Structure formats: C-alpha cells, structure tokens
C-alpha cells in the first residue's frame, strides 16, 4: 500500500467514524422508523377500505402534505445520507469485523439508502413521485426485455424472499440484539424491546416475502403486470380468507418495526460507539 493510499484510507476512516456521521446514521434510523410508522397506519387504513397507497411513496405523500412535513422529509433525507455513509464505511474502511458477504450487504444497503436520499429529497421539493406498484411494473417490464431478463427478475424475487426469511430468522434467533447496547436499557424495558423487535421484524419479513412472490410470479409468467410493490402486495391480502384481519396484523407489525427503528436509533452501536 502506497503512502498516498494509506493516507487517503486513514482520512476516510476518520471521516466515517466522526461524531457527525454517527449522529446522521442515527437520524437515518429514526427516519426509517417514521416512514414505517406511517406505512403501518396506511396499511391499517387499507384493511378498513382506504385507497391511499400503503408503501414508502404513500408515506412520503402523507408526511409531505404540509410545509412542516416537507421540511421533516428533508431532515429524513439528510439522515438517510448519514445511514448510507455508515453502511459504505462498514463495507470499505472499517477494520475487518465483517466478511466478504457482510461487506457486500453493507454496500448494497448504502446504495439503497443513497437512492432513498434522492427520492425523499426530490419528493420534499417537488411533491411528485410515481407509485410503488407502477414503478415496480415499469422496471420489471424493462428488465424482462433484457437478455436473460427473466432470470434476473426471478433472481430479484428470490432475493426478496430471502430477505423476508432473514428478517424472520433475526426475529426468532435473537440476532437483532447483536449490535444493541443492552447494558444501557432499563431492566423493565427489555420485554417491551423484545416484543417490538420480534413483531416488527416478522412483519417486515412478511412484507418482503409478499412482494417477492409477485416478482417471482412475473418472471414465471413472463408478465410484468404480475409484479406488485408493497401497496399491491398488501392489498392482495384483503382477498384472502380473513384477509382484512391478516392485513391489520401486518400493519401493526410494520408499525412495531418503526418503533424498533427508533430503539436502534438510540441504542444501536454505530461504528466505534
């Protein structure tokens, strides 16, 4: 490693571990929590017959309906930028606490939240954005037209199913506590934190899996119209036996994941904290 490379790496490590990045990462976790709380409320309304979108775009519309809400979205976007910086730091400059798989996952999360920065800030400024279902079908149709596009769409569906299963695994195994500052939690808070985390992670896993099923179905039938975003996947539950009750349970779980995100914003270990 050359001196210039070593100097650049040390500077990047110092920047990534700064208090500012830590605070922004925690703000990003809180922003994620806010969006999930709103999505949970919207999903509960869908169970009661509402036509409002129960996904991230619907949450942005609900929050950004007023000027203070749009200002809040800009703050959330700044938090997402900090979250992305934290994940990129884990993937690149943080000392080797993660294997290759963990670093790839952190890099993917960094890319995802970089996209969230753009869409959240853009919506706060323009109040415009396409619905999750329409965007999902557009992207699915585009990818299906590529060479091996059907395989890529199927892989995306399987990845979403895997993400759903991993969230359920984290809930059932207690892995969600791995980076939590348990020693700072009040003794009486432990049962509540466990209930919120398990309920939220299972519901998030169900949401990922539902979307994954529809994406996989689009690949198998070679029909982009089969693909659905979170809103469409949740609405599909309504037609199932006891569907409205199932959707209400998922809505409560998504709200619980929002609360869990706030717990993480306060008690998760971020970089050297």
N, C-alpha and C positions, 0 to 999 in steps of 0.2 A: 504494500500500500504506500503510495507516494505521500510526501508531506502535505501537498495541497489537498489530496483526497482525505487524509486523516483530519486536517483542519476543518474541511467542509463537513465531514461526518460529525466531528465534535460540536461544531456550531449548530448543526441540525438537531443533534441530541439535546443540547442545551435549550434550544428554542422549543422543542417538543415537550420538554419537561418543565417548562416555565409555568408559573402560577396562572398566567393569563390563559394558556391553553387548557389547564386543568379546570379553571372556572368556566370556560366556554364549553368544554366537554360535559360538565355537569349541567350547564344550561341546556345543552342539546338533549340530554336525557330527560330533563324536565319538559322540554318542548315536545319530545316524543310522548311523554305522559299526557300532556294536554291534548294532543291530537287523538290519542287512543280513548281518552275520556269522552271526547266529543263523538268519536265514531261509535263508541258503545251506546251513547244516548241516541244517536241517529238510528242505530240498528234496533234499539228498543222501540223507537217510533215506527220503524218498518213493520215490526211484529204487530203493531196496532193499526197498520194500514196506510202509513205515511208513504209518500212518493219521493221524499228527499233522499239524495244519494247517501248511502251508509258506507263511505270509504274516505280515504285521505282527502280527495278532492271535495267531497261533501263537507268534511270538517273544515277545510280552508274557507269554503263559502260561508259556513256558519260563523266562524270566528271573524272573518273579514267583512262581515256585513256592515260594520260601523268603522269610523275612523280610528278610535282607540283599538279596535280589534285588528285593523291593518297594521297599526304600529306594533302591536303584540306579535304579529306574524313576522315582521322584520327582525324583532328580537329573537324569535324562534329560529329564523334563518341564520342569524349570527351564531346561535347555539349549535345548529346543525353543522356549521362550518368548523366550530371547535371540535365537535364529535368526529367529523371527518379527519381533522388534523390528528386527533388522538389515535384513530384507527390506522392512519398512514404511518404514524410514529411506531405503533406496535409492529407493523409489517416491515419497516425498513430500518429504523435507527435504534430501537430499543434493544438492549442486550438480550442474548439468546434464551429467553424464557419460553419461547414458542417454537414448535417445529415448523416444517415447511407448510403443512396443512393449516396450522393456526395462522401463519403469516398470510397465506393466500386468502383465508377467510377474513382477516382484518383488512386486507387490501380491498376485497370486494365490498365490505361494509363502508370503507372510506369512499369508494366510487359511488355507492348507492346514496350516501348522505350528501355527497357533493351534488348529485342530481337533485336531492331534496332542497338543498340551498337555493338552486336556480328556480325550481318550480314554486317554492314557498315565497321567495322574494318577488318573483315575477307576478304571482297572484296578488301579493300585497300592493303592488304598484298598479297593475292593470285590471285586476279583478276578473281576469279571463283565464280559462283553462278548460280543457276537454275532460269529459267524464272518464273514470277509470275503465268502464266497460268498452266504450268507443275506442279509447286509446289502445286497450288490450287487443281488440279485434283488428285494428289497423296494423299494429306491429305483428300480430300473428299472420295476417294475410301477406304482409311484406316478406316475412321470413319463410313462409310456405312456398313463396315464389323463387327462393334461392335454390341453388344446387344443394341437395341433402337437407333442404329446409324442413322437411317433415321430421327428419331425425333430430334436428336442432330443437324444434318445437316440442317433440316428445321428451327430449332431454331436459328442457325447461320445466315441463310438467312434472317429471320425476324429481327434479331438484326441489321444486316446491313441496312435493310430498315428503321428501327427505327433510326439508326444513321444518315441516309440521311435525314429523316424527321426532326430530331432535328437540324441539320445544317441549314435547310431551316427555321425552327422556329427561331433560333438565328438571322438569317439574317432579317427576317420580323418583329420580335418583338423589335429589337434593343438590345437584351440581350448581344450581343457581346461587348457592351460598358461597361458592368458591372464592369470589372476589369481594365478598361483603365484609364490612368491618363489624363483625358480630359483637366484639368487645365494647362497641360504643352504643349498642342498642340497649334500651331499658329492658330489664328482665320480663316485665309484663308485656312488652311489645313483640316478643318472639313468636307466640302463637298467631298473632294477627299478621305479622310479616309472612309467616309460612303460608297461611290461608290465602293471602293476597297473591303471593308469588305463584303458588301451585295453580290456583284458579285462573290467574291471568295467563300463565304460560300454556296451560292446556287449551284455553280458548284461542290463544294466538296460533297454537298448533293446528287446531280445527280449521281456523280461517285459512291458513296456508294450504292445508290439505284440500279444502273445498276448491280453492282457486286452481290448485294443481290438477285435480280431477278433470276440470273443464278444459284446461290447456291440453292435457293428455288426450282427452276426447277429441279435441280439434285436430290433433295430429293423426289419430287413428282414423278419423272420418275424412281427413283432408278437407276440412271445412272451418275457415276462420270464424264463422258465425257461431261456432260452438264455444269459443273462448269467452270467458267472463272475468271481470275484475272482482274485487271483494264485494261490491254492491250487488252485482248479479248473482254471485255465488251465495250470498246471504239470502237474497230473495228466493232462490231456488229451494231453500229450506221450508219456506212457507207452504209449498205444495206437498211436502212430505207428511205422513201421519204425525199428528201432534207437532207439526212444523212450527207453528207460532210460538209454542212453548219452548221448543228447541232453540229457536232464534232468540228468544228472550234470555235463555240461559247463556248462549254465546255472547249476547250483548252485555250481560252482567260480567262475564269473564273478560271481555275486551276492556270494559271499564276498570276491572281489577288489574289488568296489565298496565293501564295508565297509572294507577296508584303505585304499582310495583316500580314503574319507571321513576316516580318521584322518590321512592325509597332509595333506589340506586343513585339518583342524583345527589342524595345526601350521604349515603353510607358506602357506596362502591369505591374500591381502591382504583384510582386513576393514575397510571404511570407510577411515580415514586411515592404517591400519597399512602 
